[in-house]
Amino acid sequence: MDSFVKDIFQKIASEAGRLARYKKNKCLTSREIQTAVRLIIPGDLAKHCIAKAQDTIALYGSNDNNNSDSE
């Protein structure tokens, strides 16, 4: 299972890097990562992955804002 996750991560990172170079960006954005996921992972599974990632990022952002308010 660990090697599977590492392989998928490597494929997504490589594809996202190629997309960033193609667009002449110096850093990866969420757009390149989402596009790489759509290219690497088939069909509905890609849509599910992207939706879960967006939910997680939104949750992290809301938690991060709550923590910075208390400082």
TATAPE-V213531 format. One record per residue. N is the residue number from 1. PHI is phi in degrees with one decimal (NA if undefined). Layout:
BEGIN
n->N phi->PHI
n->N phi->PHI
END
This chain:
BEGIN
n->1 phi->NA
n->2 phi->-61.8
n->3 phi->-68.3
n->4 phi->-63.8
n->5 phi->-62.5
n->6 phi->-61.9
n->7 phi->-64.7
n->8 phi->-63.5
n->9 phi->-59.2
n->10 phi->-62.5
n->11 phi->-63.7
n->12 phi->-65.7
n->13 phi->-63.4
n->14 phi->-64.0
n->15 phi->-65.7
n->16 phi->-63.1
n->17 phi->-62.8
n->18 phi->-62.4
n->19 phi->-63.3
n->20 phi->-65.1
n->21 phi->-64.2
n->22 phi->-60.9
n->23 phi->-86.2
n->24 phi->60.8
n->25 phi->-91.0
n->26 phi->-86.6
n->27 phi->-134.5
n->28 phi->-80.0
n->29 phi->-115.0
n->30 phi->-62.7
n->31 phi->-64.6
n->32 phi->-65.2
n->33 phi->-67.3
n->34 phi->-62.8
n->35 phi->-64.4
n->36 phi->-62.4
n->37 phi->-62.0
n->38 phi->-63.3
n->39 phi->-77.9
n->40 phi->-88.2
n->41 phi->-96.5
n->42 phi->-75.0
n->43 phi->44.0
n->44 phi->-65.9
n->45 phi->-63.7
n->46 phi->-65.1
n->47 phi->-61.5
n->48 phi->-64.9
n->49 phi->-60.5
n->50 phi->-66.4
n->51 phi->-62.7
n->52 phi->-65.3
n->53 phi->-64.2
n->54 phi->-64.6
n->55 phi->-61.4
n->56 phi->-64.8
n->57 phi->-64.0
n->58 phi->-63.3
n->59 phi->-65.2
n->60 phi->-62.1
n->61 phi->-61.9
n->62 phi->-70.2
n->63 phi->-69.8
n->64 phi->-64.7
n->65 phi->-67.2
n->66 phi->-66.4
n->67 phi->-70.6
n->68 phi->-73.8
n->69 phi->-69.5
n->70 phi->-82.1
n->71 phi->-84.5
END
